[in-house]
């Protein structure tokens, strides 16, 4: 399980539990709160009605007096009240009255007249001067059949002569309770969804630096030239710095070992040739032979110098992670200048150079490095072209990438060498001379391309020759 998933899971469980606990707590408090509010109203109502009946309560025809008639009229009344989402149509209050012995003298429901209610809590406690209330289910197994009863004493000269009880069925307030619960649950789900979204954003923010470090490590592993990312968090910034230092130490060690091995291998051949020629010069020989061996020593010495110089340039490029002196480069001007510099050798080989370049095209980069890379590609095209051959040069821009195409019509690259052309010191013999190059030119071209976030692609043409495509990001382009 990834680090971000762990953080999000912990956050989600914590928030989810908090919301669930809050919802449960509120839900558990809603119904008791509504009952308390209802009870408070019933207390007021029962005491008001008790005051209204105390004058006529002891009369013999109490069940037919004005109070009873008014209650019956109330029961028959049709209501039209819109309470929140519920339309109230029928009255639901229950009223019954008992005497001082707890015997029912009036019941708005029309039953239980004459029954003994003296043991019910509402009547029992009220007759003894206390607060009488009870909740009773008509069906013990069905909570919706419960009714809340609140009683008030009927007084005469501060003496309790009876009890008036007002009841309210719980089913009349249950829709409000259910509506509130549904609203709470809906808002809890919305809150959970918003919290989840916020959690994702928080996790993304917290793991952003970790992802940067991960991409940096993957790029280093892949051999890409990447800079150390900017990290805000102090601890992670220290880790990033330590990773970069470790990378440089390891790369430096491997780099030195690799270069010592390859350099030693490549220097053996010219050194052996110089040593052999020098030993032969100690013997008596004709002047012409002597000059030939001296020329060999000069030639091999020059080759050694070229190897060292190009190796130093390549080493510098391979150790760099970013460009240094970035400027806008007019590609057509640079290429035309290179072609002019090589005009002498092009003329000597009787080659035809066909250039079709974008005008006023610009790229961002180090002019010297790009010039060196293109110069190497041109040198290869010239070296491997047959006398009186053609070299075609054109460029184009696609998807914000500038590509220079150099095509010759020479002998092409042997199949066995296609996978090795970018290796350091790997070189093929030129068609018109036996001596090989340093084998560092295409390695340098590849490093320049990578340093500019570009690429180099070299392939054989179906009809002889080689096509080299050098691509780097484009800065500004105008059509031909």
ChimeraX attribute file (.defattr): number of C-alpha atoms within 10 A of each C-alpha:
attribute: neighborCount
match mode: 1-to-1
recipient: residues
	/A:1	5
	/A:2	6
	/A:3	11
	/A:4	18
	/A:5	12
	/A:6	12
	/A:7	16
	/A:8	18
	/A:9	13
	/A:10	13
	/A:11	18
	/A:12	17
	/A:13	11
	/A:14	12
	/A:15	17
	/A:16	19
	/A:17	12
	/A:18	13
	/A:19	18
	/A:20	16
	/A:21	12
	/A:22	14
	/A:23	17
	/A:24	15
	/A:25	11
	/A:26	13
	/A:27	18
	/A:28	12
	/A:29	11
	/A:30	16
	/A:31	18
	/A:32	11
	/A:33	12
	/A:34	15
	/A:35	14
	/A:36	12
	/A:37	11
	/A:38	15
	/A:39	19
	/A:40	12
	/A:41	12
	/A:42	23
	/A:43	19
	/A:44	14
	/A:45	17
	/A:46	23
	/A:47	19
	/A:48	13
	/A:49	17
	/A:50	23
	/A:51	15
	/A:52	14
	/A:53	19
	/A:54	18
	/A:55	12
	/A:56	14
	/A:57	23
	/A:58	13
	/A:59	10
	/A:60	9
	/A:61	9
	/A:62	15
	/A:63	18
	/A:64	12
	/A:65	14
	/A:66	13
	/A:67	16
	/A:68	17
	/A:69	12
	/A:70	12
	/A:71	16
	/A:72	14
	/A:73	10
	/A:74	15
	/A:75	16
	/A:76	11
	/A:77	12
	/A:78	11
	/A:79	12
	/A:80	10
	/A:81	11
	/A:82	10
	/A:83	9
	/A:84	7
	/A:85	9
	/A:86	11
	/A:87	11
	/A:88	14
	/A:89	12
	/A:90	14
	/A:91	14
	/A:92	15
	/A:93	18
	/A:94	18
	/A:95	21
	/A:96	21
	/A:97	28
	/A:98	27
	/A:99	23
	/A:100	20
	/A:101	15
	/A:102	21
	/A:103	19
	/A:104	22
	/A:105	20
	/A:106	21
	/A:107	20
	/A:108	18
	/A:109	13
	/A:110	9
	/A:111	11
	/A:112	15
	/A:113	17
	/A:114	13
	/A:115	12
	/A:116	16
	/A:117	18
	/A:118	20
	/A:119	10
	/A:120	15
	/A:121	19
	/A:122	25
	/A:123	33
	/A:124	21
	/A:125	19
	/A:126	25
	/A:127	26
	/A:128	12
	/A:129	12
	/A:130	15
	/A:131	17
	/A:132	22
	/A:133	23
	/A:134	14
	/A:135	16
	/A:136	14
	/A:137	15
	/A:138	12
	/A:139	10
	/A:140	10
	/A:141	9
	/A:142	9
	/A:143	13
	/A:144	15
	/A:145	14
	/A:146	18
	/A:147	20
	/A:148	21
	/A:149	26
	/A:150	28
	/A:151	31
	/A:152	32
	/A:153	31
	/A:154	28
	/A:155	17
	/A:156	14
	/A:157	6
	/A:158	8
	/A:159	12
	/A:160	18
	/A:161	19
	/A:162	26
	/A:163	32
	/A:164	29
	/A:165	28
	/A:166	27
	/A:167	22
	/A:168	21
	/A:169	19
	/A:170	19
	/A:171	15
	/A:172	16
	/A:173	14
	/A:174	14
	/A:175	13
	/A:176	17
	/A:177	17
	/A:178	14
	/A:179	12
	/A:180	15
	/A:181	19
	/A:182	13
	/A:183	12
	/A:184	17
	/A:185	17
	/A:186	12
	/A:187	13
	/A:188	17
	/A:189	15
	/A:190	12
	/A:191	15
	/A:192	18
	/A:193	13
	/A:194	12
	/A:195	17
	/A:196	17
	/A:197	12
	/A:198	12
	/A:199	19
	/A:200	18
	/A:201	13
	/A:202	16
	/A:203	18
	/A:204	15
	/A:205	11
	/A:206	14
	/A:207	15
	/A:208	15
	/A:209	19
	/A:210	18
	/A:211	13
	/A:212	16
	/A:213	21
	/A:214	13
	/A:215	14
	/A:216	21
	/A:217	19
	/A:218	12
	/A:219	14
	/A:220	15
	/A:221	10
	/A:222	9
	/A:223	9
	/A:224	15
	/A:225	19
	/A:226	17
	/A:227	13
	/A:228	16
	/A:229	14
	/A:230	12
	/A:231	18
	/A:232	10
	/A:233	12
	/A:234	9
	/A:235	10
	/A:236	15
	/A:237	17
	/A:238	12
	/A:239	14
	/A:240	23
	/A:241	15
	/A:242	12
	/A:243	16
	/A:244	17
	/A:245	12
	/A:246	12
	/A:247	15
	/A:248	14
	/A:249	12
	/A:250	11
	/A:251	13
	/A:252	13
	/A:253	11
	/A:254	12
	/A:255	16
	/A:256	12
	/A:257	12
	/A:258	11
	/A:259	14
	/A:260	12
	/A:261	11
	/A:262	13
	/A:263	16
	/A:264	10
	/A:265	11
	/A:266	18
	/A:267	15
	/A:268	11
	/A:269	13
	/A:270	18
	/A:271	15
	/A:272	12
	/A:273	17
	/A:274	20
	/A:275	13
	/A:276	14
	/A:277	18
	/A:278	16
	/A:279	11
	/A:280	14
	/A:281	15
	/A:282	9
	/A:283	9
	/A:284	9
	/A:285	10
	/A:286	8
	/A:287	8
	/A:288	9
	/A:289	13
	/A:290	18
	/A:291	12
	/A:292	12
	/A:293	19
	/A:294	16
	/A:295	13
	/A:296	18
	/A:297	20
	/A:298	13
	/A:299	16
	/A:300	20
	/A:301	16
	/A:302	13
	/A:303	18
	/A:304	18
	/A:305	13
	/A:306	15
	/A:307	20
	/A:308	15
	/A:309	12
	/A:310	18
	/A:311	22
	/A:312	12
	/A:313	14
	/A:314	20
	/A:315	16
	/A:316	11
	/A:317	18
	/A:318	18
	/A:319	14
	/A:320	14
	/A:321	15
	/A:322	15
	/A:323	13
	/A:324	9
	/A:325	10
	/A:326	12
	/A:327	12
	/A:328	14
	/A:329	19
	/A:330	17
	/A:331	22
	/A:332	19
	/A:333	15
	/A:334	16
	/A:335	20
	/A:336	13
	/A:337	13
	/A:338	16
	/A:339	16
	/A:340	11
	/A:341	12
	/A:342	15
	/A:343	13
	/A:344	11
	/A:345	13
	/A:346	21
	/A:347	13
	/A:348	10
	/A:349	15
	/A:350	14
	/A:351	18
	/A:352	14
	/A:353	16
	/A:354	13
	/A:355	16
	/A:356	12
	/A:357	20
	/A:358	19
	/A:359	14
	/A:360	15
	/A:361	23
	/A:362	21
	/A:363	21
	/A:364	17
	/A:365	22
	/A:366	18
	/A:367	18
	/A:368	10
	/A:369	20
	/A:370	22
	/A:371	17
	/A:372	16
	/A:373	23
	/A:374	20
	/A:375	19
	/A:376	17
	/A:377	22
	/A:378	21
	/A:379	16
	/A:380	19
	/A:381	24
	/A:382	23
	/A:383	20
	/A:384	22
	/A:385	25
	/A:386	19
	/A:387	17
	/A:388	13
	/A:389	17
	/A:390	20
	/A:391	23
	/A:392	16
	/A:393	19
	/A:394	16
	/A:395	19
	/A:396	18
	/A:397	19
	/A:398	9
	/A:399	7
	/A:400	12
	/A:401	16
	/A:402	25
	/A:403	21
	/A:404	19
	/A:405	19
	/A:406	23
	/A:407	24
	/A:408	27
	/A:409	21
	/A:410	23
	/A:411	16
	/A:412	20
	/A:413	18
	/A:414	10
	/A:415	9
	/A:416	8
	/A:417	12
	/A:418	13
	/A:419	9
	/A:420	12
	/A:421	19
	/A:422	21
	/A:423	14
	/A:424	20
	/A:425	22
	/A:426	18
	/A:427	19
	/A:428	17
	/A:429	12
	/A:430	14
	/A:431	14
	/A:432	11
	/A:433	8
	/A:434	9
	/A:435	14
	/A:436	14
	/A:437	17
	/A:438	20
	/A:439	20
	/A:440	22
	/A:441	26
	/A:442	22
	/A:443	21
	/A:444	25
	/A:445	25
	/A:446	20
	/A:447	25
	/A:448	28
	/A:449	20
	/A:450	21
	/A:451	23
	/A:452	21
	/A:453	15
	/A:454	17
	/A:455	18
	/A:456	20
	/A:457	11
	/A:458	19
	/A:459	14
	/A:460	20
	/A:461	17
	/A:462	8
	/A:463	10
	/A:464	13
	/A:465	21
	/A:466	23
	/A:467	22
	/A:468	23
	/A:469	18
	/A:470	24
	/A:471	22
	/A:472	24
	/A:473	21
	/A:474	19
	/A:475	15
	/A:476	17
	/A:477	17
	/A:478	10
	/A:479	10
	/A:480	10
